[in-house]
Amino acid sequence: VCAEYIWIDADGGYRSKTKVIHGVSSVTLNDLPEWNYDGSSTGQAPGDDSEVKIMPCAIFPDPFRRNGNHVLVVTDTYDADKNAL
């Protein structure tokens, strides 16, 4: 299953990255782990402490990947101190 994690960057634009989940044919929200990305590239964190956590909050069937039970994952973003961004 491909899970496309989606979030909003510092400028209000959309960002995403794909997590491949092996060994399953479908997923629920509870199956999806938190993930992270480099927030300095999206204007959401300074370069010296740039990890941003993305937490899944909703999933939807992926209309772009029709072969399989792939999902779009809407996420919330948090800095290292767990403050919402």
N, C-alpha and C positions, 0 to 999 in steps of 0.2 A: 504494500500500500504506500502511495506517495501522499504525504501530508504537507501541504503548502502553507507554511506559517506566514501570516500577513500582519503587518503593523504599520502605524503612521509615524513618519519621521518628524524631525524638529520643524520642518517647513510645511507640514501638512500633506506631504506626498506619501504615496504608498510604497512600501518595501515588502519583500518576501524572500524566503528561502525554503528549499524542499528538504524534508527529512524522510528518508526511505525506511519504512518499518517492515522488517523481514519476518517471515514465518507466520503471518496472519492474512486472512482474506478480507477483514474489515476491522475498523476501530471505532471506539466511542471516545467521548471527551476524557473520560477517566483513564484511558489507555495512553494518552498523549503526555509526554514528559515536558517539563519546562526546558527551555533551550536558551541560548545566548547568541549575541553577535557583538561586533566591534562598533560601539556607539560613536566613536570619533568620526567615522565615515558618513554618519547620518546627522551629525550636528547635535547629538544627544548626550555626549560625554567628552571630557577632556582626554587628550592622548595618553596621559600618564595613568589614568584609571578609567578605561574605556569599555569595560564589559557591561553590557545591558542584558538583563534577563527578560525573556519573553514567556509569558504564562498563557496557555490556551484558555479561552473563555467561551468559545462557541465553535461548532464545526458544521459544515454544509457539504453536500455532495459536490465534487469538482466537475463543473460543466465543460471544462476544457480537456480533461483527460477522461475520455469515455470508456476506455478499456480497463475495467477494474473498479474497485470500490474506493477510489482516491477521494481525498477530502481537502477542502479549504478550511484553514484553522485561523479564526480571528483571535488575536492575542492582545494582552495588555503588556506594557513595558515598564520595567523597574530598574533603578540603578542598584549599585552594590549594597546600599543601605536599605533596600526594599522601599524606596520612595517612588511613587508613581511618576512617570515622565509624561 
